[in-house]
Amino acid sequence: MNSTALNAARRRTELEALGNGDRVDVIVIGGGITGVGIALDAATRGLSVALVEKHDLAFGTSRWSSKLVHGGLRYLATGNVGIARRSAIERGILMTRNAPHLVTAMPQLVPLLPSMSKPSRALVRFGFAAGDGLRRLAGTPAATLPRSRRIDAQRAVELAPTVRRDGLDGAFLAYDGQLIDDARLVTAVARTAAQHGARILTGVAASNATGTSVTLTDRLTGESCDVTARAVINASGVWAGEVDPSIKLRPSRGTHLVFDAATFGNPVAALTVPIPGELNRFVFAMPEQLGRVYLGLTDEDAPGPVPDVPEPTPEEVSFLLATVNTALDTALTSADVVGAYAGLRPLVDAGAGRTADVSRDHAVTVSPSGVISVIGGKLTEYRYMAEDVLDQAIALRGLPAGDCRTRNLPLVGAPSNPVATLRHPMQMPGSLVARYGAEAPNVIAAASCERPTDPVADGIDVIRAEFEYAVSHEGALTVEDIVDRRTRIGLVEADRQTVLTVAEEMLAGVL
């Protein structure tokens, strides 16, 4: 069993081995959730695999999601039963086997206000009942994901204190899966892949990809080498067309706003607000880690060159505020917004129509040069997508692989992952356990910095040991990797500025 620790020393050793002519079965291009999922699946089937990522783990779309592991309810409403059923199954696998430490049940509250029409109420009630059916079909126990129900106005206010009270006729309450953080899931999958022998190489750009070879460039040193493999898999998301120009995607921008949780009265449930004039679309104000609420999300065409970091538009900000204000007692303004982020969905181009109506299904394609690409899809189904593309790669290339094992494979931090959890006499902070699960004691025990359990800044529940662990065990190579992806402090610029010095200190100390 290999170590799960990703760091600069391991990266250097593994990159040198590839430069010296090591051949691998599979090269994966892209370090988002799909790419790391493929690397984990390949490694656990007994294949040698190297994953290369130009920037950092979860640099692209995989850190800009709603942090939800959807049960597929909205796909049921559009008649796409297949993707709805698969989403519910994959959600159950994550919550009960792969990552019970990272995915928990999130209450979703739909307030019954006078502005909500009878057909709309009937549709939500039917949808939640169908969601219960999907949960049962997927075999997810009610103890993991409670069944939906109607609650009275008093209980609704307890769960979402700033909900509009005038005319409030109770609420529908349902549950879905919520990630503590999407980028943390990517890191956990990547480290579990490393645990099974995969080489996870960030800061490495891929070019000149063919079905059996690729040029790798170390962006830290500028050195390049050509590497051969039996299969090259492109999992670069919205950038897939840069690897295989025959691919046509239709990126769609999803924007979220970040608030202090106190602005929403420190809610326990996600306030779910119907978009006026739409039957099956909502915005969500979701309680999140670090004392935040994320409000999302939009679905807008994003044509043109793909930016490294997409930006929300003023129109999207106004739309989200106007929609949530229909369900609030006191209107929010842009002055209440402490941060914002936008991500691009890598939708398969189906021609005309709204991006909101484009299928979230994925596709596997093979380029004229033999590069195998996986495009489209959604975070919830990353494991299924990885299994699908690898099954096809194995068949196409005759790879000597076993059966897929990821369905029952606990990730690093899950209680049943064999990574030894060191016993630590200290009481673990709840926020540390929420982010690291059973591995939380290791984070403190592995620290060599001074005052490891002190917060990185006043009022931020991330401790100094977490910054060090990001560098020593989670592959962080820059201050941005620590602040913007291993932790999400960077979502609020004021907080970001208060922790940069500590991040620099930890980076220098470990490297």
ABEGO torsion letter per residue (X at the ends): XBBABBBAAAAAAAAAAAAAGBBBABBBBEABAAAAAAAAAAAAAGBBBBBBBABBBGABAAAABAGBBBAGAAAAAAGBAAAAAAAAAAAAAAAAAABAAABBBBBBBBBBBAABBAAAAAAAAAAAAAAAAAAAAAGBBAAABBBBBBBBAAAAAAABAABBABGBAEBBBBBBBBBABAAAAAAAAAAAAAAAGBBBBBGBBBBGBBAABBBBBBAAAGBBBBBBBABBBBAAEAAAAAABAABBBBBBBBBBBBBBAAAAGGBABBBBBBBBGBAABBBBBBBBBGGBBBBOBBBBBBBEBBBABBBBBAAAAAAAAAAAAAABABBBBAAABABBBBBBBBBBBAEBEBAAABBABBBBBBBAAGBBBBBEEBAAAAAAAAAAAAAAAAAAAGBBBBBBAAAABBBBGBAABABBBBBBABBBBAAAAAAAEAAAAAAAAABABBGAABBABBGBABBAAAAAAAAAAAGBABAAAAAAAABAAAABAAAAAAAAAAAAAAAAAAX
